[in-house]
Amino acid sequence: MRTCPECGGVMVYERSSKLYSCTSCGTAMNSQELLEASERARSERDKVERAKRWKDDYLAWWLSSKE
């Protein structure tokens, strides 16, 4: 089941228009646009996670060097 990149709702495929549309917010995308939006969202999540991990590692290093 696909999720909407805008709101996280359920995307339903409509054969007549050949588009995926969100049941919550009404966003409509073809499969290529949906794939690209998913990749952008995943990339952004990875970037935020790397920054958080770096910050946590730095904090652990900083605190351990004070002992």
C-alpha positions as CSV (number, residue, x, y, z in Angstrom):
1,M,0.0,0.0,0.0
2,R,1.4,3.4,-1.0
3,T,1.4,6.4,1.3
4,C,1.0,10.0,0.3
5,P,4.2,12.0,0.4
6,E,2.3,15.2,1.4
7,C,0.2,14.0,4.3
8,G,1.0,10.3,4.8
9,G,-2.6,9.1,3.8
10,V,-3.4,6.2,1.6
11,M,-2.8,6.5,-2.1
12,V,-5.4,4.7,-4.3
13,Y,-4.8,3.9,-8.0
14,E,-7.5,5.1,-10.3
15,R,-7.5,3.2,-13.6
16,S,-9.6,5.8,-15.5
17,S,-7.1,8.6,-14.9
18,K,-4.0,6.3,-14.5
19,L,-3.1,8.3,-11.4
20,Y,-2.6,7.6,-7.7
21,S,-4.8,9.9,-5.6
22,C,-4.7,10.4,-1.8
23,T,-7.9,9.6,0.1
24,S,-7.0,12.3,2.7
25,C,-5.7,15.3,0.9
26,G,-6.6,14.6,-2.7
27,T,-3.1,14.8,-4.1
28,A,-2.9,13.1,-7.5
29,M,0.4,11.7,-9.0
30,N,1.4,9.2,-11.6
31,S,3.7,6.4,-10.6
32,Q,6.9,8.1,-11.6
33,E,6.0,11.3,-9.7
34,L,5.1,9.2,-6.7
35,L,8.4,7.3,-6.9
36,E,10.4,10.5,-7.1
37,A,8.5,12.1,-4.2
38,S,9.2,9.0,-2.1
39,E,12.9,9.1,-2.9
40,R,13.1,12.8,-2.0
41,A,11.4,12.2,1.3
42,R,13.6,9.2,2.1
43,S,16.7,11.3,1.2
44,E,15.6,14.1,3.5
45,R,14.9,11.6,6.4
46,D,18.4,10.1,5.9
47,K,20.0,13.5,6.0
48,V,18.2,14.4,9.2
49,E,19.1,11.0,10.8
50,R,22.8,11.4,9.8
51,A,22.9,14.9,11.4
52,K,21.2,13.6,14.6
53,R,23.7,10.7,14.8
54,W,26.6,13.0,14.3
55,K,25.4,15.3,17.0
56,D,24.8,12.3,19.4
57,D,28.3,10.9,18.7
58,Y,29.9,14.3,19.2
59,L,28.1,14.7,22.5
60,A,29.2,11.3,23.7
61,W,32.8,12.1,22.7
62,W,32.6,15.5,24.5
63,L,31.3,14.1,27.7
64,S,33.8,11.2,27.7
65,S,36.7,13.5,27.2
66,K,35.8,15.5,30.4
67,E,36.4,12.5,32.7
